[in-house]
Amino acid sequence: DDGARDFAVNLKGAQVHLVNLSGNQIGDDGARDFAANLNGTQVYSVNLSANQIGAIGTIDFVANLKGTQVLSVDLSSNLIRDLRGKDFADFVPQTLLTEAIVFPYSCLELINALT
C-alpha cells in the first residue's frame, strides 16, 4: 500500500508519537513499507490491527523496525495464523520493542523475546 509508505515518509520531522492505522487494508507490502520509513520519526506506538497483514508481512514489519523509536505495536486481528513465534522473536532483539499485541496468535517465544 503506497499510502502507508507515504504516510510514514511524511511523519519525519513531525511531533507524532502514536499512529493508529487500524482497519485500512494495508496488507503485507504496506506494513513492510510503513515500518521501513519510520526511521527518523518520533513514532513510538503503532496500531496496525485489522489490516489483512499475514505472517510474512508481520515478520517484514518487525524486521524493518530496526533503527526506529517504536516500542509498542498492535497487530491484532490480522491474518497471522501461520506465524511461528520464533520467526517473529528472532527480529525483536534488533528493535526497541517492549510490547507486541498479535492476538489471536500468542506464543511463549514472543513473550520471552519481549522480556
N, C-alpha and C positions, 0 to 999 in steps of 0.2 A: 504494500500500500504506500504509494508515493506521499499521500497526505500525512501519514505518521512520520515519515522521514523528514518531510518539510517542516512539520510542527516542531520536531526536536531541533532541527537546524536553527529555527527562529527563537529558540529558548536561550541561545548563547547571549550572555550579557543581561538577561532578564533576571528579575528578583523572584522567580518562580521556584518553589521548593516541592510542591505537591502537584502531581499530574494524574488526573483521572480520565482515562480514555476508555472506560468500560463500555461494552456493548457497541463497538464500532466496526466489527468485522475486519479487523486489521490483518489477521492471518499470520502465517509463519514468516513470510518475507517482510511484512510490515513491522512485526515485533523485532526481527533481527535488525532492520534498518533504523528503527526508532532508537534502540539501545546503542547502535554503532555511532549515533550522532548526539549522544548525551554528554560526551566529553566536552569540557569547557562550560558546562551549565552548573547551576546550583541546585538541581533537582536531587532530592534525597528519598522521595517516595513516589512509586509508580503503581497505578492500578490499571492493569490490562485485562481485568476479568471479562468473561463472556465475549471474547474476540476471535473465536474459531482458530486459536493457536494450538497446534499439535505438538507432539513430543519433540520433533526436530526444531520447530520454531522456539520452543521453550529453552532447549539447550543452546541454540544460537543466540537467543536473547540474553541468557545469563553469561555466556562466553563474551559477549560484546559489552558487558557492564564493566569489564576491566578498565581501570583508569577513571571511572565516573565516581560521583559522590553518592550514588544510590545505596541506601541502607535497607530499604523495605520494598518488596514487590508483592502484588496480589495478582496471581494468575489463575484464580479460581474460576470454575465454570467454563473451562476451555476443553479442548479435545486432546488431553494429555494422558489418556488411558495407557498408552504403550510406553510411557516414560519410565525408565528404570532409575530408581533413586541414585544409584552410583553414578550414572551418566550426568545427572544434574549436579550432584555433590562434588564431582571432580572439578567443576569450574568455580564453586563458591569460594574456596580459599584465595582465588585470584581477584576477588572483589571485596567491597566493604560491607556486603550483605550481612545483616543481623536478623532479618525476618523475611520469610518467604511463605506465602499462602498459595498452595497449589491444589487445594481440595477440588474434587473428591479424592485426589491422589494424596497419599501420605506414606512415608517410608522412614524407617529408622536411619538410613544413610543421610536423608535430608536433615533430620533433627541433629544428628552428630556433626554434620558439616557446619551447621549454624551455631554450634556451641563452642 
